[in-house]
């Protein structure tokens, strides 16, 4: 598996058209590159797709040094440079969407378009993140697995797709504690509400209609405050809308990318 020694070592995978426009996919907190499995067939038809594991997730390295949203954004720019992608399209989920907003604010010249999914300019509260950080430090990832995975999906999903629900529970628990905590801190300390109005690249905001972690009202706020942005709300989906309703998610994203 290819890795890029930034540092830390970042694991990534590539697929799709060798000469196609570069599309970077960024995972959510507590998942890895496989979160995009149901998108790959439709995206590789037009794009050169790069999936990567955020620091401390999947097969990417973790350390106990502080991490900021700018560090996570710079990881993306460095990976794009490795792929010779001077300009690229970015699609991020939750934490990945927050990274996408940061890139759109601070490095618009590198971006063709951005899709930000199940995210917000400010995700959660300091109290929420501090409580989760304490729980992981005291009890490891198993201490937060059940309540966090329950927020990934609607209440119906564990009965409808028990094998997928179990897969994501195992994925979360396998995430390195140190990397997870540092990414929690990065999310906790990021507030882009005063900056997103400067975004001047094409943006699609995707929300899950039943998302309790980043409710659709926050997506509508992004849509209202990012000039020219578009909004797609996926019915029957919670926080991992691309996993729970892949057909609807794929249709919204590919239609947007086909136009921009």
N, C-alpha and C positions, 0 to 999 in steps of 0.2 A: 504494500500500500504506500502511495507517495506521501512524503512528509516534507514540510518546509521548516527549516530551522530559523525561526525569526529572531531571537528566541521568544517564548518557548516554542517547542516543536509543534507545528500545526499539521494535523492530518487532513487531507483533502482527496476528492475523487473527481474525475472529469469524464464526460461522456458527450456524445452528440456530434454535430457537424464540425469538422476540423476548421472550416473557413467561416463558420457562423459567428454572429455577434456573441460576445461573452455575457453569460447570465450567471450571477453569483447567488447561491441560495444559503441563507444563514438560519441555523436552527434556534429553537426556543430553549429557555432555561430548563435543564434537566433532560434534554433529549440529545440526539446525535444526527448524523447525516441520513439515517434511515427514516427520519420523520418525513422526508420528501419522496418516499418510495412511490406513492400513488401519483406523483406529478411527473415523474421522469419520462414516461412514454410520450406524453404530449409536448413536453418542453424540448426534448432532444431533436424533435423534427425540424425545428427552426434555429436552435441555439447551440452554442458550445457551452455546456453547463458545468459549472464548478460548484460542488458541494463541499463544505468543510465543517469540521467540528470546532466550535468555539473553545477557547482555552478551558482546560479542565473537564471537557466533555468528550465522550467517545474515546477515540484514540489520540486526541491531542493532549499534550503534556500539561501538567498543573504544577504550580509552585505556590508558596504562601506569601508572595509579594502582592502589595495592593494593586488593584486593576481599576482603571477608569473607563468610561465609555469611549474616550478618545483612544485608549490603548486598543480596545476591541475594534474600533473603526480603522485604525492604522494597520491592524492585522489584515483586514480586507484589502486595503490598498496595496500592501506588500504582496499578498497572494495574487492580486490582479496583475501586478508587475511581473511576477513569475510567469504568468500566462500571457504576457505581452498584451494585456488588455488596457490600453491607455484610457479608453472609455468603455464602460460596461453598464449593464442593467443589473439591478440588485433587487432581490426579493427576500424579505426577512419576516420571521414569525415571532411574535412576542418580544423577547430580548433582541432577536434578530431584526425585528421591525424598528426597535429603538435605535439600534446601530444604523439602520437605513436612514432614519430621520437625521441622525447626527451627520452622516455622510452628505446628505442633501443640503444641510445647512452649511457645512464647513468645506466641502469639496465638490461643489456642483459641477465643476468643469470635468470631473472624472465620470460623470453619470449620464447615461442616455435616458433612463427612467428608473423609478423606484416603486416597488410594491411593498407596502407595510401592512402586515396582517396581525389582527388580534393584539394590538399594541396601543400605546398612548404616549403623549409627550411627557407625562409623568405617571409612572406605574406604581400604584400602591402608596402606602405611607411609610415613613421611617419606622413607626412602631411595628407595622406588619413585618417589614424586612428584618428588623432587629430581633423580633421574636423567632423568626424562622432561622436566622443565623445562630441564635443561642441553642435552639433545638438540635440543629445539625452538629454543633460543636459538642453538645452534651451527649447526644445519642446516635450520631451518625445519620446517614441518609435514610435508614429504616425508620427513624423517628418521625419523619415527615412524609413518607411515601404515600400512605393511604389518603390523608386529607388533600395533598397536592394533586395526586392523580385523579381524585374525584372531581377536581376543578378543571381538569383537562377536557372532560367530556360531559355531555348531558346525563341526567339520571338514568335515561333509558339505555345508554350505550353499553354498560357492563353486561346487561342481559342480551342485547342484540349481537354484540361482538366480543364475547368474553376472552377470546384468544388475543385480540388486539389490545384490550384493556390490560390483560396480564403482561403482554409484551412491553407496554409502556411503563407499567409499574416496575418491572425488572430493569428497564433502561434507566429510569430515574434512580433506583437504588444503586445501580452500578456506577453512577456518576461520582467522580472523585469529590470527597467532602471539601477539600481545600479549594478546588477549582469552583465548586458550586458556591461556597461562601463568598469568595472574591467576586464572582459575578453578581451575587445578591447585593453586595456592597456597591458595585458599579451601578446597578439599576436603582438602588435606594438613593444614590447621590446624584442622579441625573434628572434634570428638570429642563425640558426644552420648550416649555410653553411660551416663553418670551421670544423664542428664536424661529419657530416654524413658519411664521409669517413671511420670512425672508426666502423661503424655498421657491426656486424658480425653475425646477425641472418637472417633467410630467410625473404625477404621483397618483397611484391607486391605493385607496384605503379599504382594506377588507376587514369585516367584523363578523363575529358569530352572534346571531340573534339571541342566543341563550348563554353568552359568555359572562360569567360572574367575575372573572379575574380582570379583564379589560372590557367593561360593558360597552354595548353599541353606542351609548351616549358619548363615550370618549372618542369613538371613531367619528361620530358626527361632528364633534368639536374639532377634530383634526381637519375634516373635510371643509368645515366652515372657515377655518383659519389658515389653510394652505391654499393660496391663490391657484385657481384652475384645477384643483384636485378632483378626482372622481371617487365615488363611494359605492361599495358593494356589500350588502348585508346578507349573510348566508343563513337562511332559515334552517332550523333543526340542528344547529351547530353550537358548540360551546367554545372553549379556548383553542383547541387544536382543530380549527374548522377545516383545514386541508386533509386531515385524517378522517374526521367524522362525516364530512360531506364532500368527498373528493371530486365528484362529477361537477357539482355546482361551483366549487372553488376553481377547478381547472378551467371551466367555461369563462368565468369572470376574468381570470388572469390572462388567459390566452387571447381573449377578445381585446383586452386593453393593450397587451404587448403587440398584437397584430396591427394596431393602429398607430402606435408610437415608435 
